[in-house]
Amino acid sequence: MKTKTLLNMRVPMRDGVSLSCNVIRPDDGCPYPAILLRTPYGKEKADGIYSNYEEMALAGYNMVFQDVRGTGQSEGFLEANGGSEPEDGYDSVEWIAAQPWCDGNVGMQGLSYFGYTQMAAASLQPPHLKALCPFQNSAIDPLSYSKSHHFMNYHLSWILDRARENLARWVEGKAEQERVLAEIRRCQENWDELSFRLPAAGHPAAAIPGIRRYTQAYLDLLSGLEEPQAFLAKACRPIPVENIRVPMLFLSGWFDLACSGTLDNWAHASGVSAEKKKLIIGPWLHGGELHTRIDGFDFGSGNTGAARGIRRLVRDWFDHWLKGIENGVERRPAVEFFTLGTNEWHTAEEWPPRGAQGTRWFLCGTGERTAGLLQENPPSSQEPQQYVYDPQNPYPSSYKDQKGHVLFADPAEQEGREDVLVYYSEPLPEDLEVTGEISFCLYASTDGPDTDFVCRLSDTAPDGSSFPLTEGAVRGRFRSARLEALPELLEPGKVYPFTLPMNSVSVVFRKGHRIRIDVTSSYYPAHDRNLNTAERLGFGTAIRPARQCVFHDADHPSCLFLPVLRRG
């Protein structure tokens, strides 16, 4: 059998806008199920392990690649904060189901923004949507209120890329297009320097004439940071994942920037039964072909996406739920996850896995800034440790260590900084598996009205090198986890218990290794820096250093919470 391609088909939306899609399908005139991929990056670029369009078309599927609103050849304007995706997704699914080349069964697949568009469409429950493969995405709230202040710079960069790709749509005249393009390139080439300027709302990229309609999405988010409900109204309409009723195959990687969001999606998909909801977590980055040679480390050739059969699994998923083929995919374990340290795969029927025992590792000062202790016994009376955080010199989230590592750069090489405290456990007497959700309770004070605290968890080998595993952060004025709670500034000198949620992980700390925690107050540029002032977030220009006190005594037991699994 051969395939045929239908180019630039027009799909009408409820508001009169039409979206463009290409369809690759079997060339035999028969109706087949359809699989929809909705992308802001150009429908012609949507190939890869997640779409494998030629193979799927030959297996009897209509592969539909669609430019989302305002991109590629689709009409309308791209709402960079995702507001149009639920209705557009719903309308696209139902239009496809009504075409003579479709048998009425529609699935969706893809990663990152593709994944978000799936969850957005499914939340409105289009009748003909039957299955999803939402890989590597944070659909509940891609820019969640409690974390949004950390990621504004990244979001503006993403918006600028989309504006550049679609420049001819909104800027008339070749000369004007060249001028605007030159401004965009100038900003992108000098991004680090420009992003360090204040205020954040005055970023030059947000003021480029001709694309202000795009960058207004960034300014809208900044203006809502101080008011939870206003933020959510201007953000991306957080997707009610609990409304979704169709089978979903989730996938992420421990080094995927959307890992925690994917796990949140899994947890909140309460309307889907166990046989219809699967989760796979491997040693992978965001996107790509799920390789396992990353930044100089090799997590095993047998653990790549290809070796794990992800391409075939996607086909099996749709064969079962769209075609009714009995292939046993619904009987797979609910969760399949890779454990770092041993490079082994495990299964579970829920996440976090049942049986993990919560343990606390307490901070204990020794008087040395980089030689504190992590111990299982609560500390006694101790003096707090101090450091000064200067927003003009934030702790770097990205740097190259002496071995050339960047993603896995050894945090030991930052110990010369004066704004970090380091705590180690004693060498472990036996292997220790930590699998599940990790958090950190920090008792601390500051001398200003607002500040951040950041913690990083690492695995330290006997030779002293450390492998970073995960991190967490909290902003003082957002210390309450309750959405309805308004930001509340800190009282200088007052000791607060700060909860720092960290990304989940599965790792075996090997015998002789040590658990390491770093405490600091910045992690830039992965997290936007706190200026330590009471000014409105995103609009402040004043900067002040902050003197931080970290407490670890009987009344203020700062500690790391680790879920420990005992096997055998």
C-alpha positions in Angstrom: 0.0 0.0 0.0 1.1 3.5 -0.8 0.3 6.8 1.0 -1.0 10.1 -0.3 -0.8 13.6 1.1 -3.6 16.2 1.3 -2.0 19.6 1.6 -3.3 22.7 3.4 -6.8 21.6 4.1 -8.9 24.3 5.8 -10.5 23.5 9.1 -13.2 26.0 10.3 -13.3 27.1 13.9 -16.4 28.3 15.7 -15.4 31.9 15.5 -14.9 31.8 11.7 -11.1 31.4 11.7 -9.8 28.6 9.6 -6.8 26.5 10.5 -4.5 24.7 8.1 -3.6 21.0 8.2 -1.8 18.4 6.1 -3.0 14.8 6.0 -0.9 11.8 5.2 -3.0 8.7 4.7 -3.3 5.3 3.0 -3.9 5.7 -0.7 -6.8 3.2 -1.0 -9.9 5.4 -0.6 -11.0 3.7 2.6 -11.8 5.5 5.9 -9.4 5.1 8.8 -8.9 6.4 12.3 -7.1 9.8 12.5 -4.3 11.0 14.7 -4.0 14.7 15.2 -0.9 16.7 16.0 -1.4 20.4 16.7 1.8 22.5 16.7 3.0 26.1 16.8 6.3 25.2 15.2 5.2 24.4 11.6 3.2 21.4 10.6 5.9 20.4 8.0 8.4 19.9 10.9 6.3 17.5 13.0 8.2 14.3 12.2 10.1 12.2 14.7 9.6 9.3 17.1 6.4 10.9 18.3 4.7 11.1 15.0 6.4 8.4 12.8 3.8 9.5 10.2 4.8 7.2 7.3 4.8 4.1 9.4 1.5 5.0 11.0 -0.1 5.9 7.7 1.0 2.6 6.2 -0.5 0.9 9.3 -3.9 2.4 8.5 -4.1 5.9 10.1 -4.8 9.3 8.8 -1.9 11.4 10.2 -3.1 15.0 10.5 -0.6 17.8 11.2 -2.1 21.2 12.0 -0.7 24.7 12.4 -2.3 26.1 15.6 -4.0 29.4 15.3 -1.8 32.3 14.1 1.1 30.1 13.0 2.2 28.6 9.7 -0.7 28.8 7.2 -3.5 29.0 9.8 -5.5 32.2 10.2 -6.0 34.1 13.4 -3.6 35.2 16.1 -1.5 32.9 18.3 -2.5 33.4 21.9 0.9 32.8 23.5 -0.6 31.9 26.8 -2.7 29.1 25.3 -6.2 30.5 25.7 -7.6 29.4 22.4 -6.4 25.8 22.4 -9.3 24.1 24.2 -12.0 25.2 21.7 -9.7 25.0 18.6 -8.7 21.5 19.6 -12.3 20.4 20.1 -13.4 21.9 16.8 -10.5 20.3 14.9 -11.2 16.8 16.4 -14.9 17.0 15.4 -14.2 18.3 11.9 -11.7 15.5 11.3 -14.2 12.9 12.5 -16.8 14.1 10.0 -14.5 13.8 6.9 -15.1 10.9 4.5 -11.5 9.6 4.9 -12.0 9.2 8.7 -14.0 6.4 10.3 -15.0 8.6 13.2 -12.3 7.7 15.7 -9.7 10.4 16.5 -6.6 10.3 18.6 -4.0 12.9 19.4 -0.3 12.7 20.1 2.9 14.7 20.5 5.2 16.3 23.1 5.5 19.6 24.9 3.2 22.2 23.3 1.7 19.3 21.3 1.0 17.6 24.6 -0.7 20.7 26.0 -3.0 21.0 23.0 -4.1 17.4 23.6 -5.0 18.0 27.2 -6.7 21.3 26.3 -8.9 19.6 23.7 -9.7 16.6 25.8 -10.8 18.7 28.8 -13.9 19.8 26.7 -14.7 16.1 25.9 -15.1 16.1 22.1 -17.3 13.0 21.4 -15.0 11.5 18.8 -11.7 11.9 20.7 -10.8 8.4 21.8 -7.1 8.4 23.0 -4.1 10.6 23.8 -0.3 10.3 24.0 0.5 13.6 25.8 4.3 13.4 26.3 6.5 15.7 28.2 4.1 18.6 29.0 2.6 20.6 31.9 -1.0 20.9 31.0 -2.5 21.7 34.4 -0.9 25.1 34.5 2.1 25.5 32.1 2.8 28.7 33.9 1.5 27.9 37.3 0.9 30.8 39.6 3.0 29.5 42.4 6.0 29.1 40.1 5.4 31.7 37.5 7.8 34.3 38.8 10.6 31.9 38.0 9.9 31.5 34.3 8.9 34.8 32.8 12.2 35.2 31.0 11.9 31.8 29.4 8.4 32.6 28.3 9.4 35.8 26.6 12.1 34.0 24.8 9.6 31.5 23.5 7.2 34.2 22.4 10.0 36.0 20.5 10.8 32.8 18.6 7.1 32.5 17.5 6.9 36.2 16.5 10.0 35.8 14.3 8.7 32.7 12.6 5.4 34.4 11.8 6.7 37.9 11.1 5.3 38.3 7.6 1.8 37.8 8.9 1.8 40.9 11.1 4.4 43.3 9.7 3.7 44.8 6.3 6.4 45.6 3.8 9.8 44.0 3.2 11.8 46.9 4.6 9.8 47.0 7.8 10.0 43.2 8.2 13.8 43.4 7.8 13.9 46.2 10.4 11.8 44.2 12.9 13.8 41.0 12.2 17.0 42.9 12.9 15.6 44.0 16.3 14.6 40.5 17.2 18.0 39.1 16.3 19.8 41.9 18.3 17.7 40.9 21.3 18.4 37.2 20.9 22.1 37.6 20.4 22.3 39.7 23.5 19.7 37.9 25.5 21.7 37.2 28.7 22.7 40.9 29.1 19.3 42.3 28.2 17.5 39.9 30.6 19.7 41.0 33.5 18.4 44.6 33.1 15.6 46.0 35.2 12.7 46.2 35.2 11.7 42.9 33.7 8.7 44.6 32.2 11.0 46.9 30.3 12.8 44.1 28.5 13.7 45.5 25.1 12.2 42.4 23.4 8.8 43.3 24.8 9.0 46.8 23.2 9.9 45.9 19.6 7.4 47.7 17.3 5.4 45.4 15.0 5.2 42.4 17.4 3.8 44.1 20.5 0.6 42.1 20.1 2.8 39.0 20.7 4.8 40.3 23.6 1.8 41.7 25.3 1.2 38.1 26.5 4.4 38.4 28.5 3.4 41.8 30.0 -0.1 40.5 30.8 1.5 37.7 32.9 3.8 40.0 34.7 1.0 42.4 35.5 -1.0 39.5 37.1 1.7 38.1 39.4 0.6 39.9 42.5 -3.1 38.7 42.1 -3.7 35.0 41.7 -7.1 35.2 40.1 -6.0 37.9 37.7 -2.9 35.9 36.8 -5.0 32.8 36.0 -7.4 34.8 33.9 -4.6 36.2 31.8 -2.5 33.0 31.7 -3.5 29.8 29.9 -6.8 28.8 31.5 -5.4 26.0 33.6 -6.7 22.8 32.1 -9.1 20.8 34.3 -7.4 17.5 33.8 -9.9 15.8 36.0 -12.5 16.4 33.2 -10.6 14.1 30.7 -12.2 10.7 30.2 -10.2 9.2 27.3 -7.2 6.8 27.7 -3.8 8.6 28.1 -0.3 7.4 27.6 2.1 9.8 29.5 5.9 9.9 29.0 8.6 12.0 30.5 12.3 11.9 31.5 14.1 12.6 34.7 16.0 15.4 32.9 13.0 16.7 31.1 12.0 20.3 32.1 8.4 19.2 32.0 8.8 16.1 34.2 7.1 17.5 37.3 4.2 18.8 35.1 3.8 15.4 33.4 3.6 13.7 36.8 1.1 16.3 38.0 -1.0 15.5 34.9 -0.9 11.8 35.7 -1.9 12.4 39.3 -4.8 14.8 38.5 -6.3 12.6 35.7 -8.8 11.1 38.2 -11.5 10.5 35.6 -9.5 7.8 33.8 -9.3 4.2 35.1 -6.0 2.4 35.7 -6.1 0.4 32.5 -6.5 3.6 30.5 -3.7 5.6 32.1 -0.1 4.7 31.8 3.1 6.5 32.7 6.7 6.0 31.5 9.7 7.9 33.0 13.1 7.3 31.5 16.6 8.8 31.6 15.7 11.3 29.0 15.8 15.0 28.1 12.9 17.1 26.8 12.2 16.3 23.2 14.5 14.6 20.8 14.8 10.9 20.1 15.1 9.9 23.8 18.8 9.2 23.7 20.7 8.2 26.8 24.1 9.7 26.1 23.7 13.1 27.8 26.3 15.7 28.6 29.1 13.1 28.9 27.1 10.5 30.8 25.8 7.3 29.3 22.7 5.8 30.9 22.8 2.7 28.8 22.1 1.9 25.1 19.3 -0.5 26.2 17.4 2.4 27.8 16.9 4.7 24.8 13.4 5.3 23.5 14.1 3.1 20.5 15.4 0.2 22.7 12.4 0.5 25.0 10.1 0.3 22.0 8.3 3.6 22.5 7.5 4.0 18.8 5.8 0.5 18.8 4.1 1.3 22.1 2.5 4.4 20.6 1.1 2.4 17.7 -0.1 -0.4 20.0 -1.9 2.3 22.1 -3.8 3.7 19.2 -4.4 0.2 17.7 -6.2 -0.8 20.9 -8.2 2.3 21.7 -9.0 3.5 18.1 -9.2 0.2 16.3 -10.2 -2.2 19.1 -7.3 -4.5 18.5 -6.6 -6.8 21.5 -2.9 -6.4 22.0 -2.7 -6.3 25.8 -1.5 -2.7 26.0 -4.2 -2.0 28.7 -2.6 -4.7 30.9 0.8 -3.1 31.0 1.9 -1.8 34.4 0.4 1.6 35.3 3.9 3.1 35.8 7.3 2.1 34.3 10.2 4.1 35.6 14.0 4.1 35.3 16.1 4.3 38.5 19.3 6.3 38.3 22.4 4.9 40.0 21.6 1.3 39.1 20.3 2.0 35.5 17.4 -0.4 36.1 13.7 -0.3 35.2 10.9 -0.9 37.7 7.1 -0.9 37.6 4.4 0.2 40.0 0.6 0.5 40.0 0.7 4.1 41.1 3.0 7.1 41.5 4.6 7.6 43.9 5.0 3.8 44.2 3.3 2.3 47.2 5.7 1.2 50.0 8.0 4.2 50.0 8.8 5.1 53.6 9.1 8.8 54.3 12.4 9.6 56.0 13.8 12.9 57.3 17.4 14.0 57.0 18.1 16.9 59.3 20.5 19.8 58.6 23.2 20.1 61.2 25.8 23.0 61.3 29.5 22.4 62.0 30.6 26.0 61.8 32.0 25.4 58.3 29.9 26.9 55.4 30.6 23.9 53.1 30.9 21.1 55.6 27.5 20.9 57.3 25.9 17.5 58.1 22.8 15.7 57.0 21.8 13.3 59.7 18.8 11.2 60.6 18.7 12.4 64.2 17.2 15.8 65.0 19.7 18.5 65.8 20.1 19.9 69.3 20.8 23.5 70.2 22.9 25.1 67.4 23.7 28.5 66.1 22.2 29.4 62.7 24.4 29.7 59.7 24.4 32.9 57.6 25.2 34.0 54.1 24.6 37.1 52.0 22.6 36.8 48.7 23.4 39.6 46.2 21.0 39.7 43.2 23.8 41.3 41.2 25.7 38.1 41.5 23.2 35.2 41.5 24.1 31.5 41.8 24.3 30.2 38.3 22.0 27.4 37.1 24.2 26.8 34.0 28.0 26.6 33.9 30.6 24.3 32.5 32.6 22.4 35.1 36.2 21.2 34.7 35.1 18.0 32.9 33.1 20.0 30.4 29.7 19.1 31.9 26.9 21.7 31.8 23.6 20.0 32.4 25.2 17.8 35.1 27.9 20.3 36.1 29.5 19.4 39.5 28.0 21.7 42.2 31.3 21.2 44.2 32.9 23.7 41.8 30.6 26.5 43.1 31.6 26.0 46.8 34.0 28.9 46.6 31.0 31.2 46.5 30.0 32.9 49.8 26.2 32.6 49.2 25.8 28.8 49.4 25.7 26.4 52.4 26.5 22.7 51.9 25.4 19.7 53.9 26.6 16.1 53.5 25.4 12.8 55.0 28.0 10.4 56.2 29.1 7.8 53.6 26.1 5.4 53.3 26.7 1.9 54.8 24.5 0.3 52.1 22.6 1.2 49.0 19.7 3.6 49.5 16.9 3.8 47.0 15.0 7.1 46.9 11.9 7.0 44.7 9.0 9.4 44.7 8.2 13.0 45.7 11.0 15.0 47.5 10.6 18.1 49.5 12.6 20.3 51.8 11.5 22.1 55.0 13.8 25.1 55.7 13.6 27.3 58.8 15.1 30.6 57.8 15.0 34.4 58.2 16.1 37.3 56.1 16.7 41.0 56.8 14.5 42.2 53.9 10.8 42.2 53.0 11.2 39.4 50.4 13.8 36.9 49.1 14.1 33.4 47.6 15.5 30.1 49.0 16.7 27.4 46.7 17.9 23.8 47.6 19.7 21.3 45.3 19.9 17.6 45.9 23.0 15.8 44.6 24.7 12.3 44.8 28.3 12.6 46.0 30.7 9.8 45.0 33.6 8.7 47.1 36.0 10.7 44.9 34.2 13.9 46.0 32.4 14.6 42.6 28.7 15.3 42.8 25.9 14.5 40.4 22.9 16.9 40.6 19.5 15.3 40.8 16.8 17.9 41.4 16.2 21.2 43.0 13.4 23.2 44.6 12.7 26.9 45.2 10.3 29.2 47.1 9.7 32.9 46.9 9.1 34.5 50.3 5.9 36.4 49.4 4.5 33.2 47.7 5.3 30.9 50.7 1.7 29.9 51.0 0.8 27.0 48.7 -2.9 28.1 48.8 -4.0 29.6 45.5 -6.5 31.9 47.2 -3.7 33.4 49.4 -2.5 36.8 48.3 1.3 37.4 48.3 2.5 38.4 51.7 5.8 40.1 52.4 8.2 38.8 55.0 8.9 40.4 58.4 12.6 41.1 58.6 14.3 38.9 61.2 11.3 36.6 61.7 12.0 32.8 61.3 9.6 31.2 58.9 9.2 27.5 57.9 9.5 27.4 54.1 8.4 24.4 52.2 10.4 23.8 49.0 8.8 21.2 46.8 11.3 19.4 44.6 10.9 17.4 41.4 10.3 13.7 41.9 13.2 11.3 41.2 14.2 7.6 41.4 17.8 7.1 42.3 19.9 4.6 44.3 22.6 6.3 46.3 25.3 3.6 46.2 27.1 2.3 49.3 29.9 4.7 50.2 28.2 7.6 48.5 26.9 10.6 50.4 23.6 12.6 50.1 24.3 16.3 49.5 22.1 19.4 49.9 23.1 22.9 48.8 21.1 25.9 50.2 21.3 29.2 48.5 18.9 32.0 47.3 19.1 32.0 43.5 19.4 29.7 40.6 19.7 32.1 37.6 18.7 32.1 34.8 16.6 28.9 35.3 14.7 30.9 38.0 14.2 34.6 37.7 16.2 36.3 40.5 14.5 38.0 43.5 15.6 41.6 44.1 14.9 41.3 47.9 12.6 44.3 47.8 8.9 45.0 48.3 8.4 46.3 44.8 5.9 44.9 42.4 7.3 41.8 40.7 8.4 42.4 37.2 8.4 46.2 37.6 11.0 46.7 40.3 14.3 48.4 39.8 15.7 48.6 43.3 18.2 45.9 44.4 19.4 45.1 47.8 21.6 42.3 49.2 19.9 40.1 51.8 21.5 38.5 54.8 20.0 35.0 55.2 20.0 32.9 58.4 19.4 29.2 58.1 18.3 27.5 61.4 18.8 23.9 62.4 18.0 23.3 66.1 15.4 21.5 68.2 12.9 24.3 67.6 13.7 24.8 64.0 14.5 21.4 62.5 15.3 22.1 58.9 15.1 18.8 57.0 15.0 17.0 53.7 12.1 14.6 53.1 13.2 11.5 51.2 10.9 8.6 50.1 13.0 5.5 50.7 12.1 2.2 49.0 13.3 -1.1 50.4 13.3 -3.9 47.8 13.8 -7.7 48.3 
